[in-house]
Amino acid sequence: MTRSILELASASLFLTLTGCADVKPLQADVDSLKTQVGKLQTQVDAAKASADSAARAARSAQSSASQASEAASGAQSTANQALSAAKSAQASADALNEKVDRMFKKRPSIKKS
């Protein structure tokens, strides 16, 4: 019986030592994976920062485009008003020129006494 206990103890010791020897390569693999995860996390953070920056730039460009569109619309409205005023002024000038022309075409009548 003592021999069985001794064999069992030696087998346990052997398995324990063998198991410890196998843990070292696994620990190295775990450490390597931790390093890779750390690098990937850094890359993910950088990509997220870049995407956030691009989104801000897109919103800014959209806002600028909207402001430019509003400015162009305002300029078009002002140009339309100016055109309308110019046409009105031209019509008034044409009417005045016509009156002046009619005045000079009339001959004064001379009264005979």
URJO-V184807 format. One record per residue. N is the residue number from 1. RES is the residue in one letter. SS is DSSP state (2 for helix, 1 for strand, 0 for the rest). PHI is phi in degrees with one decimal (* if undefined). NEAR is the number of other C-alpha atoms within 10 Angstrom. Layout:
N,RES,SS,PHI,NEAR
N,RES,SS,PHI,NEAR
//
This chain:
1,M,0,*,6
2,T,2,-63.2,7
3,R,2,-63.8,8
4,S,2,-64.5,9
5,I,2,-67.2,10
6,L,2,-65.0,11
7,E,2,-65.2,12
8,L,2,-64.8,12
9,A,2,-65.7,12
10,S,2,-66.4,12
11,A,2,-64.9,12
12,S,2,-64.0,12
13,L,2,-63.4,12
14,F,2,-61.2,12
15,L,2,-65.0,12
16,T,2,-65.3,12
17,L,2,-66.0,12
18,T,2,-65.9,11
19,G,2,-63.7,11
20,C,2,-65.1,11
21,A,2,-65.7,11
22,D,2,-75.6,11
23,V,2,-72.4,12
24,K,2,-60.7,11
25,P,2,-63.4,11
26,L,2,-65.3,11
27,Q,2,-63.9,11
28,A,2,-63.6,11
29,D,2,-64.0,12
30,V,2,-63.0,12
31,D,2,-62.3,12
32,S,2,-63.0,12
33,L,2,-64.1,12
34,K,2,-61.6,12
35,T,2,-63.0,12
36,Q,2,-63.7,12
37,V,2,-63.5,12
38,G,2,-60.6,12
39,K,2,-64.0,12
40,L,2,-63.7,12
41,Q,2,-63.8,12
42,T,2,-61.5,12
43,Q,2,-65.6,12
44,V,2,-63.9,12
45,D,2,-61.9,12
46,A,2,-65.1,12
47,A,2,-65.5,12
48,K,2,-64.7,12
49,A,2,-61.8,12
50,S,2,-65.7,12
51,A,2,-65.9,12
52,D,2,-62.4,12
53,S,2,-64.0,12
54,A,2,-65.0,12
55,A,2,-65.7,12
56,R,2,-63.6,12
57,A,2,-63.9,12
58,A,2,-65.1,12
59,R,2,-64.2,12
60,S,2,-65.1,12
61,A,2,-65.5,12
62,Q,2,-64.6,12
63,S,2,-64.0,12
64,S,2,-64.5,12
65,A,2,-65.0,12
66,S,2,-64.6,12
67,Q,2,-64.5,12
68,A,2,-64.2,12
69,S,2,-63.9,12
70,E,2,-64.9,12
71,A,2,-64.5,12
72,A,2,-65.3,12
73,S,2,-63.5,12
74,G,2,-63.4,12
75,A,2,-64.8,12
76,Q,2,-64.3,12
77,S,2,-62.4,12
78,T,2,-63.8,12
79,A,2,-63.6,12
80,N,2,-63.6,12
81,Q,2,-64.5,12
82,A,2,-64.1,12
83,L,2,-62.8,12
84,S,2,-62.0,12
85,A,2,-64.7,12
86,A,2,-65.3,12
87,K,2,-64.6,12
88,S,2,-64.6,12
89,A,2,-64.6,12
90,Q,2,-65.8,12
91,A,2,-64.1,12
92,S,2,-64.4,12
93,A,2,-64.7,12
94,D,2,-63.8,12
95,A,2,-64.8,12
96,L,2,-65.6,12
97,N,2,-62.0,12
98,E,2,-64.5,11
99,K,2,-62.1,12
100,V,2,-62.2,11
101,D,2,-61.2,11
102,R,2,-64.7,11
103,M,2,-64.1,11
104,F,2,-77.2,9
105,K,2,-79.8,9
106,K,0,-71.9,8
107,R,0,-97.7,8
108,P,0,-69.4,8
109,S,0,-87.3,6
110,I,0,-97.4,6
111,K,0,-88.0,5
112,K,0,-97.1,4
113,S,0,-109.0,3
//
